[in-house]
Structures are given as structure tokens and as C-alpha cells.
């Protein structure tokens, strides 16, 4: 499947939902960046993905990261988990039997992690 077909599939997944298609693309990018950083090609945990999310968001968006996330519909780590599991259901990602959407619940407070703890 080519890139434009994948984008069309992602747009279909995002249509009518609470998250902008950019949020899905972001999560896929975070996954790849985190795998690269951890030097892994296989499974990463929810906590590893969420840590990678914070690192990349700080680097890419700086103090505006929370604004970007809010625009995309991402307000909590549970939102990121919802996207991950939508991507699993639509065939973009795989999960293990041990993975649960609950693994993403309240791992970080995004306001605190992206704004209050931002190193100016």
C-alpha cells in the first residue's frame, strides 16, 4: 500500500471521531522515533510510547506542544491510548495479549509535563 492510500485509510479512521488526522500521524511518528531511540524494531510499552511522545513534543513544538495537542483533540494520555487502539483495530499497528488501553490511563498530566515542567 502506498503513502497516499495509507493517508486515505487514516483519514477514514479519523472521520467523525474526536481526533484530528494529524493526531494519528503524530502517534505513528512517535512510535517510530521511540523505536529508533530504544534501538528496537518490535513492541514498545505504553509508558515507553508516552515518554517518547513527551520528548518529541518538547523538541518539535516547545512550549506550544499542549496547544497543538489540544487542537488535535489530545488532552490526556488516555486519548493517545485511544488512538493507538484505533490504529490496532484498523490494522496499522499490532498489540500483544498483555497490552491494554488501560495502560495509557493517567500516565502523565500533559499540562504539567509539557507546560509546568518545560525548561525555559
Phi, psi and omega in degrees: 000135182273174185299318181291327176291320177297319178297319178298320177296318178296318178299323178294320178296318184285335185301127177082354180265179184280352187247141176289149179304330178299330178294322178292316177298321178299311181299319177296321177294316178301318179302311181294317179296320180291318176301316180298314181298319181277359182055050180229146174251351185255211187298141168235156183278168176301316181297318178297318178296317182291325174295317177298324177300313180297315181299312182292321179297316178297317181291317185281319190244350180056221183289355178268002185304315181296322177298316179298312180300316180298319177301323180278352181095007181266107181246339181219167175294335176296327176297319178296319176299320178299318178295315179304313183287332171294322178292327175293311182298329181267005173088006178281328182230165174241159176229164174265170178296336181277346182285139179220146176299333178295340178298342183264352185291123172051040178286319177224151166268111186298323176302310181294314185290325186260337182247299186298325182260009180293132180272103181285000000 
